Amino acid sequence: MFRYLNIFVNSNILKPDKMKKIILVILLAAFTKLNAQNATGKMFPAITGETFDGKNVVLPEACKGKPTIIGICFSKAAETDLRTWLNPAYNQFVVKKDTTNAFGTAVAYDINYYFIPMLNLVNQVLEKSSQDKIRKQTDKEFWPHLMFYTGGLKEYKKTFEIDNTDLPYFFVLDKTGKIVHVEKGIYSEKKMNAMEDFLEED
């Protein structure tokens, strides 16, 4: 990465002041990715919530014994990106399809996955007063995989080392509840494939 930056400097393609800005942007992007990945290797902290279909769930206790994907967002802005994962995750991990991988082997996953909007206290009050409305706006097929959460956020932000609350984060847990991989942001096939690699390893 920096080798190419040196080429730009030596050839005078970029002025020094612009060069500093580019280096800063690259370092900030790398730092953001590093922070999220620092959660890898930690045990996922306990989160208590209620699924859209009314079941009380304590994570990761309810997930032990199976690999698990947990998506979390800390703001309304991040919730929009989190929702881009709903259909792909449902189709990949819930819908029964007669599909095979490149080696002709049937692909099937026996995992848990939950998406949790973890909003600030003000938004929690607003959301709680309209939970029925939210349910009606969400297909019932998703209800077992979506959780309402009410509680503090500081502990989780610290544990996950979240520095950008405008993005959703997706944690892959092994069968014991340990975080083995982290992705963030809007859905992409590349990110989904990366998470699947860790599910297969498990």
N, C-alpha and C positions, 0 to 999 in steps of 0.2 A: 504493500500500500504506500508506504512512504518513499519507496524507490521511484514510483511514478511522480510523486509530488516533487522530488528533487529534479526530475527531468523538466518539469514545468518551470521550476525556478531557474535552472541553468539556461533554458532556451528563451527566457524572458517572455514567455507566453502570458504569464500572470504577473501583475504588479505585487510588490511585497505586502501591501495592506490587504489586498484581496486574498493573498496566499494565507495570511493569518486567519481570515474568516473561514476559509475552506478547512484549514487544519482544525479550527475550533469546532466546526460542525461535525467533522469526522470523529473527533475525540468525544464529543457529547453523545453522538449516536452509539459509539462503542461503549461508553460508560453506562448508558441506559440499558443496553443489552446485557452488560455484565451484571448490573444490579439485579435484574430479574433472574438471571441464571444462578445467582448466588444462593437462591432458595434450594437449588438442587442438592440432594443429600440430607435435607432436613426432614423431620417428620411433619406431616401436614397438621396444623393446629386444629383443635376442636371447634367446630362451627355448628350451632344448633339453629334449626329453621323448620319451616313448614312447607311441604311441597304444594304445588297448586291444586293437587287433588286431596289436600287436607291431612296428609300424614306427617307426623313429627319425626324429624331425622336429625341424628347427630353424626356429623362427618368428622374424621374418616371412619369412625367406629362401625357405621352401617355398611361400609364398603370393604372391610377387611376380608381377605380371602379371594378377592378379584382385583385385577387392574382397574384403575378408575381415572376418569378425566373430570376435573372440576374447573369450570370457567367462572371467573369472578370479575365484576366491574365495580368501581368505586365512584362513578359519576353518571349522570344522565347521558353525557356525551359518549362515554365508553359503552353504555348500554346499547346504543345504536350499532356499534361494531360487533358487540357480543351476539346480537340477534342474527348477524350474517352467518353464524355457525350453526344455528338451530336445524335448518333443513339438512345440510350436509352431515351433521353428526347423527341425526335421526336416521337418515337413509343408510349411513355407513354401519351403524351399530345396533339398530333396532329392526329395520325392515328386513325381512327374510328374502334374500335374493339367491338365485341359482347362478352364482358367479364363480370364476376360477382365477387364480393368479397366472403369471406368465409361465409357471411350471406345470400348469394343469391341475393344481391342487385347490380344492374348495377353500374359500376364505370365509371364516366366521369368527366373530369376537364375542366372548362372554365377559363383558365388562359392565361397570357402572359408569354413568356420567350425569353430572348435575351442573346447571348454570345458575349462578347466584348473583343478583344485583345487590351489592352491599353499599347502599346509599347513605349520605349523611343524615343526621337525626331529623332535620327539617323535612327532607325528602321522604324519610321513612314514615313520618306522620301523614304526609300527603298520600303516599302510596297505600298505607294501611287503611285509610278512609275509603279507598276506591279499589280494594282487592278484588271484589266481585266484578267490577268493570274490567279490570285487567284480565281476569280469567276468561271473560266473555270474548275478549279481543284476541285470545290465544287458543289455537287448536287444542282440543282435549288430548290428542296424541302426545303433546309435549308436557302435559301437566305433571306426570311423575318425575320429570327431569328438571323442572324449574322450581326454585325455592324462594320463599319470602324470608328475609332476614331482618331482624330488628335488634340492634345492639351497637356497641362501640366499634370503631374502625381502626383506631390508632394501633392497637396490638397487632392486627393483621398486616397493616401497611409496614410496620417495623419488621415483622417476621419475614414477609415476602420481599422486603427491601424495595417497595414500590416508590418510584420517584416521579412517575407520570400517570396521574389518575385519569387522563383522557383516553387511556387505552384499556381494553379488557386483557386479562391474563388467564392462561390455560395451563393447568398443572396436571402432569401425568404422574399418577401414584402407582407404586408396585402393590403387591398383595398385602403388605404390612402397613401401608399408609405413608410410606416414604416417598418424597418427591424425587422423580428420576429424570424429569424433563420439563421445560417451560417454554411456552410460546406466547405471543401477544399480538394484539391488533386485529384487523379485519381478517376474515377467512381467506385462505388461499389453499390450493391443492398441495402446494409444497409444504406448508405448515402441517396440514393433515397427515401427509405421508411421513413427515418427521416424527409425529406423535405415534403413528401406527408402528413405526420401527421399534419403539420402546415397548409397545404393547406386545409385539411378537417376541421380543427378547424375554419378556416376563414369562 
